[in-house]
Structure formats: structure tokens, C-alpha cells
Amino acid sequence: MEAAGYFEVNFNLNLNKFFMQEQNYKNHSRIVPLYHYVLLVLILALLIGSGINLVQSWNTEGLYSASLICLLAVIVFLLAWFTRGFALKAQDRAIRAEENLRYFAITGKLLDSKLRTSQVVALGFAPNNEFVDLVQRAVTENLSAKAIKEAIQNWKGDYHRV
């Protein structure tokens, strides 16, 4: 695809594209079952179980080890929370840079700084022929990410985002 000197070339073998159905607004959210269901449930069970163990160990010899187990459970929860958050923040920054470059390649201008990150991420699903108009609408009408995604006619899937 070429637009104002912008070439879209993808040399990566993207297995997600082969195993995932064609992306659209209804199915673009990505759930990683081992993370979202298994790991988070196990961490929640660990937090609850260690909290119960701590309460039951109050005023006993096992208080020290119960408190250490509870502390470890909190650490594991925070690690899972922040590692996911940091990864999403890094992806958001990369997407903002990519979409800024795409907009610059098409128009010769940078994206409006008024656009929120969620809006820029949503604009990433728009193909080049809809992109510039949607950017203008997003700025002038202050469209939400959901409204931007719903306005896209020909969805451009993002098979790399996790």
C-alpha cells in the first residue's frame, strides 16, 4: 500500500494472523487465557489463602511465616499488575509513534497533540484512505476511542498487540 511515499511492508511471519480470524470491531480485543483467566485467578487465590492463613496464625508461632507468605502474595500480585501495565504503556507509546509517522507520511504534518493515546490507538485500526478524515473528526468532535473504532469502514487488523 502506498500513500504519499509511505510504504507498508511486512516481512514478519505473523502466526497470529493465520490462527486468528479476520479482525473487526467486535473481535479485536485480545484475551490471553493463561494470563487473564488462569494466572490472575491463581494470584487471587494466593492472596485470599495467604490472608486467611495470616489471620489464623495471629498470636501463634506461625505468624512470622504466614506474614512472609502474605507479603510474597502481595509482591506477586504487584509484579503481575505492573508488568502488564508497563507492557501496555510501551505498546501505546510505540503505536503513537507509528501513527504519528503514518500521518506525517500522508499529510506532511504531525498528529494534533490534543489527541489522547486511546484515540491514537483506535485510529491505528483505520486504513490509510480513512485515516486522515478520522483524525480530523477525532480532533474536532473529540470522539471517544469506541466512536473512532465504530466509524471505521474497512478495519485494519493489529495482530501484534497483546
Secondary structure as the mmCIF struct_conf table of DSSP 4:
data_model
#
loop_
_struct_conf.conf_type_id
_struct_conf.id
_struct_conf.beg_label_comp_id
_struct_conf.beg_label_asym_id
_struct_conf.beg_label_seq_id
_struct_conf.end_label_comp_id
_struct_conf.end_label_asym_id
_struct_conf.end_label_seq_id
STRN STRN1 GLU A 2 ALA A 3
TURN_TY1_P TURN_TY1_P1 ALA A 4 GLY A 5
STRN STRN2 TYR A 6 PHE A 7
BEND BEND1 ASN A 12 ASN A 12
HELX_RH_AL_P HELX_RH_AL_P1 LEU A 15 PHE A 19
BEND BEND2 MET A 20 MET A 20
HELX_LH_PP_P HELX_LH_PP_P1 GLN A 21 GLN A 23
TURN_TY1_P TURN_TY1_P2 TYR A 25 ASN A 27
HELX_RH_AL_P HELX_RH_AL_P2 PRO A 33 PRO A 33
HELX_RH_PI_P HELX_RH_PI_P1 LEU A 34 LEU A 39
HELX_RH_AL_P HELX_RH_AL_P3 LEU A 40 GLN A 56
TURN_TY1_P TURN_TY1_P3 SER A 57 ASN A 59
BEND BEND3 THR A 60 THR A 60
TURN_TY1_P TURN_TY1_P4 GLU A 61 GLY A 62
HELX_RH_AL_P HELX_RH_AL_P4 LEU A 63 THR A 107
BEND BEND4 GLY A 108 LYS A 109
HELX_LH_PP_P HELX_LH_PP_P2 LEU A 110 ASP A 112
TURN_TY1_P TURN_TY1_P5 SER A 113 LYS A 114
BEND BEND5 LEU A 115 LEU A 115
HELX_RH_AL_P HELX_RH_AL_P5 THR A 117 LEU A 123
TURN_TY1_P TURN_TY1_P6 GLY A 124 PHE A 125
BEND BEND6 ALA A 126 ALA A 126
HELX_RH_AL_P HELX_RH_AL_P6 ASN A 128 GLU A 141
HELX_RH_AL_P HELX_RH_AL_P7 ALA A 145 ALA A 151
BEND BEND7 GLN A 153 ASN A 154
BEND BEND8 HIS A 160 HIS A 160
#
